[in-house]
Each structure stands twice: as structure tokens, then as C-alpha cells.
Amino acid sequence: MHLKLLDKLKALHARLEHEVRAERARRMPDEVRLKRLKRAKLRVKDRLYGLVPA
């Protein structure tokens, strides 16, 4: 079960990273959208580290 969730979270993290990079590459990046994407990415990262044993 954890492996499926881990894979989904990793994929979501990668997608959010892609969206952050795409937004930054725009001529006039939307700072509010960037902030939301970064927060979402951080929440996913926190969940990932919570699932992986130390």
C-alpha cells in the first residue's frame, strides 16, 4: 500500500516541480501561483518523508 502511495506522491511532486519551472519561465510569472505551487510541493515532500522510514 505504501509503495503505491509513494509512487503517486513522487509523481505529484515531479508534476508540481515541472509546473513551478514552467511558471518561472514565463515572461511575467504569476507570483501568487508560484507561491501556491511551492506550498503544495512542500506539503507533498513532507508527506513523502513521513512515509519513508529513517
N, C-alpha and C positions, 0 to 999 in steps of 0.2 A: 504494500500500500504506500509506504513512504517513498518508494522508488518512483511510482507514477506521479506523486505529488511533487517530488524533487524535480523530475523531468519537466513538468508543467511550469513550475516556478522558474527554472533555468531558462526555459523558452520565453516566458513572460519577461524576465529580466533582460534577455537579449533583445526582445522586441522594443522594450522601453529604451534601452541604450540606443538602438537604431533611430527611434523617434527623436530622442534628445539630439543626436548628431545631425539629423535632418533639419530639425528646427534651428539649430545653431548655424547651419549652412545657409539658411535663408538670408536674403538681403537685410530684412528687418525682423529679426526673431521676436516672437511673442514671449516676453519675459514671464508673464503670468503662466502661460502654457508650459514653459521650461521649468518653472518652479514646481508646478503640479506633477510633471513627468518625473522630475528628480525625486520628489517626495514619494511617489508611487514606487519608483525604482528602489529607494531606500527601504520602504516597507517590505518589498519582496525580498531584498537582500537579508533583512532582519529575520524574516520567516525562514529563509534558506539556512541561515546559520543556527536557527533554533532547532532545525530538524537534523542537522549533521552532528553526530557525536564528536566531542572534542578529542 
